[in-house]
């Protein structure tokens, strides 16, 4: 997106943390993060717990199950019933 709209980079969330305190990380598309940010059906703690026990597949399945409860987009307005969903997760 930033290639098409350079100002989009100004909306990025950034930060720092001590590596001793971090044991996992995830990058995901908005089609997955909306479980927390748009739908309010999980917390970030829940997301990482699911990733740790079931991996990206289980997290995406959770998103799809939530979306299936609102196929017409009445509760959570959206252009299509489900957006692309991508997750990269790593632990160390």
Secondary structure, DSSP 8 states (H G I E B T S, - for coil): -TTT-GGGGGG-------GGG--EEEEE-HHHHHHHHTS----HHHHHHHHHHHHHHHHHHHHHHHHHTTTTSSSS--SSS-----EEEEE-
